[in-house]
Amino acid sequence: MMYGLTGTPGVGKTEIGALLAKEGYPVLCLTDTVRHYILNRDEERDSWIVDIDRWAMDFQKFDGFVEGHIAHYLPCDRIIILRCRPDRLMQRLMDRGYKQAKVKENCEAEALDLILQEVVENFPPSIIFEVDTTDSPPESSRDKILAFIRGELPPSFGENDWIEYCEVSN
């Protein structure tokens, strides 16, 4: 089974992916798989432009967790969306040295549920699981994810309403 671990940059995907790997689960960092699909660099947005459609079409099914903010473009058997309240996300991204415009873009995307909307449009509700990492230790998030993929927790999403935090990133 391929489990997608997706979310806005800064929500904890890499850290939780590392914890899953320590538990013996195969984890593939998707950043490592897009190099041959880079079309250009968007200097203004401080990001690479990737041919997502071609990448997803060429992607070989992976048995384990695929981790990255583009995991939801793959045909995952289960999809886990990590979330973080935008005011906390802003601090995490600033601590990483992100440019102000990039911080704003990502915090607004989180407040507007951008990745959640994309997931809900492309996956049945029965395979979607949302985890709020705002105040949760990474180990707790890992445990929830494992309980979900074992069928011990039901699918769940759409309970975070962070629209009020849009102003935080302005």
C-alpha atoms as an extended CHARMM CRD file, in Angstrom:
* protein
*
       170  EXT
         1         1  MET       CA              0.0000000000        0.0000000000        0.0000000000  PROA      1               0.0000000000
         2         2  MET       CA              1.1450000000        3.5090000000       -0.7760000000  PROA      2               0.0000000000
         3         3  TYR       CA              0.4460000000        6.0620000000        1.9490000000  PROA      3               0.0000000000
         4         4  GLY       CA              0.6980000000        9.7310000000        1.0340000000  PROA      4               0.0000000000
         5         5  LEU       CA              2.0270000000       12.0870000000        3.7090000000  PROA      5               0.0000000000
         6         6  THR       CA              1.2680000000       15.5910000000        2.4510000000  PROA      6               0.0000000000
         7         7  GLY       CA              0.8290000000       19.1250000000        3.7400000000  PROA      7               0.0000000000
         8         8  THR       CA              2.0620000000       22.6630000000        3.4460000000  PROA      8               0.0000000000
         9         9  PRO       CA              5.8200000000       23.1580000000        3.9230000000  PROA      9               0.0000000000
        10        10  GLY       CA              6.6500000000       23.3530000000        7.6220000000  PROA      10              0.0000000000
        11        11  VAL       CA              3.8610000000       21.1640000000        9.0290000000  PROA      11              0.0000000000
        12        12  GLY       CA              6.1790000000       18.3020000000       10.0220000000  PROA      12              0.0000000000
        13        13  LYS       CA              6.1770000000       15.8650000000        7.0870000000  PROA      13              0.0000000000
        14        14  THR       CA              9.9210000000       15.2190000000        7.0750000000  PROA      14              0.0000000000
        15        15  GLU       CA             10.1910000000       14.8480000000       10.8510000000  PROA      15              0.0000000000
        16        16  ILE       CA              7.2220000000       12.5010000000       11.0690000000  PROA      16              0.0000000000
        17        17  GLY       CA              8.4740000000       10.6060000000        8.0110000000  PROA      17              0.0000000000
        18        18  ALA       CA             11.7820000000       10.0540000000        9.8280000000  PROA      18              0.0000000000
        19        19  LEU       CA              9.8980000000        8.7060000000       12.8630000000  PROA      19              0.0000000000
        20        20  LEU       CA              7.9410000000        6.3290000000       10.6240000000  PROA      20              0.0000000000
        21        21  ALA       CA             11.2060000000        5.1580000000        9.0530000000  PROA      21              0.0000000000
        22        22  LYS       CA             12.6350000000        4.4820000000       12.5400000000  PROA      22              0.0000000000
        23        23  GLU       CA              9.6230000000        2.2250000000       13.1090000000  PROA      23              0.0000000000
        24        24  GLY       CA             10.6660000000        0.2400000000       10.0440000000  PROA      24              0.0000000000
        25        25  TYR       CA              8.2550000000        1.6780000000        7.4790000000  PROA      25              0.0000000000
        26        26  PRO       CA              9.6750000000        2.5040000000        4.0540000000  PROA      26              0.0000000000
        27        27  VAL       CA              9.5590000000        6.2770000000        3.5120000000  PROA      27              0.0000000000
        28        28  LEU       CA             10.3470000000        8.0000000000        0.2260000000  PROA      28              0.0000000000
        29        29  CYS       CA             11.0550000000       11.7370000000        0.2380000000  PROA      29              0.0000000000
        30        30  LEU       CA              9.3820000000       13.0010000000       -2.9240000000  PROA      30              0.0000000000
        31        31  THR       CA             11.7270000000       15.9610000000       -3.2560000000  PROA      31              0.0000000000
        32        32  ASP       CA             14.3350000000       13.4310000000       -4.3800000000  PROA      32              0.0000000000
        33        33  THR       CA             12.0820000000       12.1730000000       -7.2020000000  PROA      33              0.0000000000
        34        34  VAL       CA             11.3120000000       15.4210000000       -9.0680000000  PROA      34              0.0000000000
        35        35  ARG       CA             14.7700000000       16.4580000000      -10.2340000000  PROA      35              0.0000000000
        36        36  HSD       CA             14.2250000000       15.2300000000      -13.8090000000  PROA      36              0.0000000000
        37        37  TYR       CA             10.8650000000       17.0030000000      -13.9970000000  PROA      37              0.0000000000
        38        38  ILE       CA             12.0120000000       20.5280000000      -13.1580000000  PROA      38              0.0000000000
        39        39  LEU       CA             10.9830000000       22.9480000000      -15.8890000000  PROA      39              0.0000000000
        40        40  ASN       CA             12.2300000000       26.2250000000      -14.4730000000  PROA      40              0.0000000000
        41        41  ARG       CA             12.9220000000       28.2820000000      -11.3800000000  PROA      41              0.0000000000
        42        42  ASP       CA             10.4600000000       30.9060000000      -10.1330000000  PROA      42              0.0000000000
        43        43  GLU       CA             12.7900000000       33.3730000000       -8.4030000000  PROA      43              0.0000000000
        44        44  GLU       CA              9.9360000000       35.6020000000       -7.2480000000  PROA      44              0.0000000000
        45        45  ARG       CA              8.2140000000       32.7070000000       -5.4360000000  PROA      45              0.0000000000
        46        46  ASP       CA             11.5580000000       31.1000000000       -4.4860000000  PROA      46              0.0000000000
        47        47  SER       CA             10.4970000000       27.7220000000       -5.8440000000  PROA      47              0.0000000000
        48        48  TRP       CA             11.0730000000       25.2230000000       -8.6220000000  PROA      48              0.0000000000
        49        49  ILE       CA              8.4760000000       24.7500000000      -11.3470000000  PROA      49              0.0000000000
        50        50  VAL       CA              7.8970000000       21.0100000000      -11.7630000000  PROA      50              0.0000000000
        51        51  ASP       CA              5.9480000000       19.1630000000      -14.4470000000  PROA      51              0.0000000000
        52        52  ILE       CA              3.6870000000       17.5290000000      -11.8620000000  PROA      52              0.0000000000
        53        53  ASP       CA              1.4930000000       15.7410000000      -14.4110000000  PROA      53              0.0000000000
        54        54  ARG       CA              4.4260000000       14.0280000000      -16.1260000000  PROA      54              0.0000000000
        55        55  TRP       CA              6.0780000000       13.2520000000      -12.7760000000  PROA      55              0.0000000000
        56        56  ALA       CA              2.8980000000       11.6650000000      -11.4100000000  PROA      56              0.0000000000
        57        57  MET       CA              2.3550000000        9.6880000000      -14.6180000000  PROA      57              0.0000000000
        58        58  ASP       CA              5.9250000000        8.3070000000      -14.5330000000  PROA      58              0.0000000000
        59        59  PHE       CA              5.9540000000        7.6380000000      -10.7840000000  PROA      59              0.0000000000
        60        60  GLN       CA              6.3820000000        3.9660000000       -9.8940000000  PROA      60              0.0000000000
        61        61  LYS       CA              4.0470000000        2.6990000000       -7.1660000000  PROA      61              0.0000000000
        62        62  PHE       CA              5.8350000000        2.6250000000       -3.8050000000  PROA      62              0.0000000000
        63        63  ASP       CA              5.0340000000        0.2870000000       -0.9410000000  PROA      63              0.0000000000
        64        64  GLY       CA              5.2560000000        2.5580000000        2.0970000000  PROA      64              0.0000000000
        65        65  PHE       CA              4.9850000000        6.2780000000        2.8050000000  PROA      65              0.0000000000
        66        66  VAL       CA              5.5890000000        8.8960000000        0.1240000000  PROA      66              0.0000000000
        67        67  GLU       CA              6.4010000000       12.1340000000        1.9010000000  PROA      67              0.0000000000
        68        68  GLY       CA              6.1500000000       15.6030000000        0.4260000000  PROA      68              0.0000000000
        69        69  HSD       CA              3.8550000000       18.5260000000       -0.2520000000  PROA      69              0.0000000000
        70        70  ILE       CA              3.0210000000       16.9660000000       -3.6320000000  PROA      70              0.0000000000
        71        71  ALA       CA              2.2160000000       13.4380000000       -2.3800000000  PROA      71              0.0000000000
        72        72  HSD       CA             -1.4870000000       14.0170000000       -3.0000000000  PROA      72              0.0000000000
        73        73  TYR       CA             -0.8470000000       14.1330000000       -6.7580000000  PROA      73              0.0000000000
        74        74  LEU       CA             -0.0270000000       10.4160000000       -6.6570000000  PROA      74              0.0000000000
        75        75  PRO       CA             -2.5420000000        7.5270000000       -6.6220000000  PROA      75              0.0000000000
        76        76  CYS       CA             -2.1750000000        6.8250000000       -2.9020000000  PROA      76              0.0000000000
        77        77  ASP       CA             -4.1400000000        4.0850000000       -1.1650000000  PROA      77              0.0000000000
        78        78  ARG       CA             -4.4260000000        6.2760000000        1.9390000000  PROA      78              0.0000000000
        79        79  ILE       CA             -3.6820000000        9.9850000000        2.2280000000  PROA      79              0.0000000000
        80        80  ILE       CA             -2.6120000000       11.7570000000        5.4050000000  PROA      80              0.0000000000
        81        81  ILE       CA             -2.6710000000       15.5580000000        5.4940000000  PROA      81              0.0000000000
        82        82  LEU       CA             -0.5500000000       17.2060000000        8.1640000000  PROA      82              0.0000000000
        83        83  ARG       CA             -1.7950000000       20.6180000000        9.2620000000  PROA      83              0.0000000000
        84        84  CYS       CA             -0.4560000000       23.4270000000       11.4410000000  PROA      84              0.0000000000
        85        85  ARG       CA             -2.2000000000       26.5680000000       12.6300000000  PROA      85              0.0000000000
        86        86  PRO       CA             -0.9450000000       29.4240000000       10.4100000000  PROA      86              0.0000000000
        87        87  ASP       CA              0.4660000000       31.5990000000       13.1950000000  PROA      87              0.0000000000
        88        88  ARG       CA              2.6530000000       28.7000000000       14.3700000000  PROA      88              0.0000000000
        89        89  LEU       CA              3.4950000000       27.7370000000       10.7980000000  PROA      89              0.0000000000
        90        90  MET       CA              4.6600000000       31.2970000000       10.1850000000  PROA      90              0.0000000000
        91        91  GLN       CA              7.1400000000       31.0070000000       13.0510000000  PROA      91              0.0000000000
        92        92  ARG       CA              8.4000000000       27.6160000000       11.8680000000  PROA      92              0.0000000000
        93        93  LEU       CA              9.0200000000       28.9270000000        8.3580000000  PROA      93              0.0000000000
        94        94  MET       CA             10.6930000000       32.1190000000        9.5900000000  PROA      94              0.0000000000
        95        95  ASP       CA             12.9500000000       29.9790000000       11.8110000000  PROA      95              0.0000000000
        96        96  ARG       CA             13.9580000000       28.0650000000        8.6660000000  PROA      96              0.0000000000
        97        97  GLY       CA             14.9470000000       31.3160000000        6.9770000000  PROA      97              0.0000000000
        98        98  TYR       CA             12.1560000000       31.4100000000        4.3990000000  PROA      98              0.0000000000
        99        99  LYS       CA             11.7200000000       34.7330000000        2.6210000000  PROA      99              0.0000000000
       100       100  GLN       CA              8.7600000000       36.8020000000        3.8570000000  PROA      100             0.0000000000
       101       101  ALA       CA              6.8250000000       36.3420000000        0.5980000000  PROA      101             0.0000000000
       102       102  LYS       CA              7.2440000000       32.5590000000        0.8260000000  PROA      102             0.0000000000
       103       103  VAL       CA              6.1080000000       32.5660000000        4.4620000000  PROA      103             0.0000000000
       104       104  LYS       CA              3.0330000000       34.5680000000        3.5160000000  PROA      104             0.0000000000
       105       105  GLU       CA              2.1950000000       32.3030000000        0.5640000000  PROA      105             0.0000000000
       106       106  ASN       CA              2.4410000000       29.1290000000        2.6490000000  PROA      106             0.0000000000
       107       107  CYS       CA              0.5490000000       30.5060000000        5.6500000000  PROA      107             0.0000000000
       108       108  GLU       CA             -2.2720000000       31.7030000000        3.4360000000  PROA      108             0.0000000000
       109       109  ALA       CA             -2.3980000000       28.3170000000        1.6920000000  PROA      109             0.0000000000
       110       110  GLU       CA             -2.6850000000       26.6370000000        5.0960000000  PROA      110             0.0000000000
       111       111  ALA       CA             -5.3560000000       29.0570000000        6.3440000000  PROA      111             0.0000000000
       112       112  LEU       CA             -7.3940000000       28.5120000000        3.1760000000  PROA      112             0.0000000000
       113       113  ASP       CA             -7.0980000000       24.6950000000        3.3620000000  PROA      113             0.0000000000
       114       114  LEU       CA             -5.4960000000       24.5940000000       -0.0870000000  PROA      114             0.0000000000
       115       115  ILE       CA             -3.9760000000       21.1190000000        0.1440000000  PROA      115             0.0000000000
       116       116  LEU       CA             -7.0170000000       19.7560000000        1.9710000000  PROA      116             0.0000000000
       117       117  GLN       CA             -9.2270000000       21.0100000000       -0.8760000000  PROA      117             0.0000000000
       118       118  GLU       CA             -7.0000000000       19.3540000000       -3.4660000000  PROA      118             0.0000000000
       119       119  VAL       CA             -7.0770000000       16.0760000000       -1.5210000000  PROA      119             0.0000000000
       120       120  VAL       CA            -10.8620000000       16.1080000000       -1.1040000000  PROA      120             0.0000000000
       121       121  GLU       CA            -11.2970000000       16.7690000000       -4.8320000000  PROA      121             0.0000000000
       122       122  ASN       CA             -9.1490000000       13.7840000000       -5.7780000000  PROA      122             0.0000000000
       123       123  PHE       CA             -9.6370000000       11.1120000000       -3.1020000000  PROA      123             0.0000000000
       124       124  PRO       CA            -12.6610000000        9.4250000000       -1.5540000000  PROA      124             0.0000000000
       125       125  PRO       CA            -13.3830000000       10.5140000000        2.0380000000  PROA      125             0.0000000000
       126       126  SER       CA            -12.8680000000        6.9390000000        3.2380000000  PROA      126             0.0000000000
       127       127  ILE       CA             -9.0830000000        7.1450000000        2.7660000000  PROA      127             0.0000000000
       128       128  ILE       CA             -8.3650000000       10.6970000000        4.0370000000  PROA      128             0.0000000000
       129       129  PHE       CA             -6.9230000000       11.4140000000        7.4740000000  PROA      129             0.0000000000
       130       130  GLU       CA             -5.9880000000       14.8780000000        8.7590000000  PROA      130             0.0000000000
       131       131  VAL       CA             -3.5680000000       15.4070000000       11.6480000000  PROA      131             0.0000000000
       132       132  ASP       CA             -3.1100000000       18.7580000000       13.4170000000  PROA      132             0.0000000000
       133       133  THR       CA              0.5840000000       19.0590000000       14.3300000000  PROA      133             0.0000000000
       134       134  THR       CA              0.2900000000       22.5350000000       15.8870000000  PROA      134             0.0000000000
       135       135  ASP       CA              0.6910000000       21.5160000000       19.5280000000  PROA      135             0.0000000000
       136       136  SER       CA              1.2030000000       17.7940000000       19.0880000000  PROA      136             0.0000000000
       137       137  PRO       CA              4.5830000000       16.1300000000       19.6110000000  PROA      137             0.0000000000
       138       138  PRO       CA              5.7520000000       14.4200000000       16.4070000000  PROA      138             0.0000000000
       139       139  GLU       CA              5.5390000000       11.0300000000       18.1180000000  PROA      139             0.0000000000
       140       140  SER       CA              1.8500000000       11.5980000000       18.8420000000  PROA      140             0.0000000000
       141       141  SER       CA              1.1910000000       12.4740000000       15.2060000000  PROA      141             0.0000000000
       142       142  ARG       CA              3.1140000000        9.3690000000       14.1250000000  PROA      142             0.0000000000
       143       143  ASP       CA              1.0180000000        7.2150000000       16.4660000000  PROA      143             0.0000000000
       144       144  LYS       CA             -2.2370000000        8.6340000000       15.0860000000  PROA      144             0.0000000000
       145       145  ILE       CA             -1.0810000000        7.9680000000       11.5300000000  PROA      145             0.0000000000
       146       146  LEU       CA             -0.1510000000        4.3910000000       12.3500000000  PROA      146             0.0000000000
       147       147  ALA       CA             -3.5020000000        3.8410000000       14.0910000000  PROA      147             0.0000000000
       148       148  PHE       CA             -5.2560000000        5.1530000000       10.9660000000  PROA      148             0.0000000000
       149       149  ILE       CA             -3.4080000000        2.9000000000        8.5340000000  PROA      149             0.0000000000
       150       150  ARG       CA             -4.0570000000       -0.1030000000       10.8130000000  PROA      150             0.0000000000
       151       151  GLY       CA             -7.7790000000        0.7380000000       10.7880000000  PROA      151             0.0000000000
       152       152  GLU       CA             -7.8840000000        1.6850000000       14.4750000000  PROA      152             0.0000000000
       153       153  LEU       CA             -8.8830000000        5.3050000000       13.7520000000  PROA      153             0.0000000000
       154       154  PRO       CA            -11.5440000000        6.2550000000       11.2070000000  PROA      154             0.0000000000
       155       155  PRO       CA            -10.9880000000        8.6360000000        8.3050000000  PROA      155             0.0000000000
       156       156  SER       CA            -11.2880000000       12.2370000000        9.4520000000  PROA      156             0.0000000000
       157       157  PHE       CA            -10.7490000000       15.6700000000        7.9290000000  PROA      157             0.0000000000
       158       158  GLY       CA            -12.1130000000       19.1920000000        7.7140000000  PROA      158             0.0000000000
       159       159  GLU       CA            -12.2280000000       19.9970000000       11.4190000000  PROA      159             0.0000000000
       160       160  ASN       CA             -9.6150000000       22.7610000000       11.3760000000  PROA      160             0.0000000000
       161       161  ASP       CA            -10.9480000000       26.2330000000       10.6020000000  PROA      161             0.0000000000
       162       162  TRP       CA             -8.0420000000       28.6230000000       10.3310000000  PROA      162             0.0000000000
       163       163  ILE       CA             -9.4540000000       31.3050000000        8.0610000000  PROA      163             0.0000000000
       164       164  GLU       CA             -9.1400000000       33.8440000000       10.8970000000  PROA      164             0.0000000000
       165       165  TYR       CA             -5.3540000000       33.3670000000       10.7330000000  PROA      165             0.0000000000
       166       166  CYS       CA             -5.1090000000       34.7210000000        7.1910000000  PROA      166             0.0000000000
       167       167  GLU       CA             -4.3680000000       38.1330000000        8.6720000000  PROA      167             0.0000000000
       168       168  VAL       CA             -1.3840000000       36.7280000000       10.5900000000  PROA      168             0.0000000000
       169       169  SER       CA              0.6190000000       36.3110000000        7.4030000000  PROA      169             0.0000000000
       170       170  ASN       CA             -0.0180000000       39.8330000000        6.0660000000  PROA      170             0.0000000000
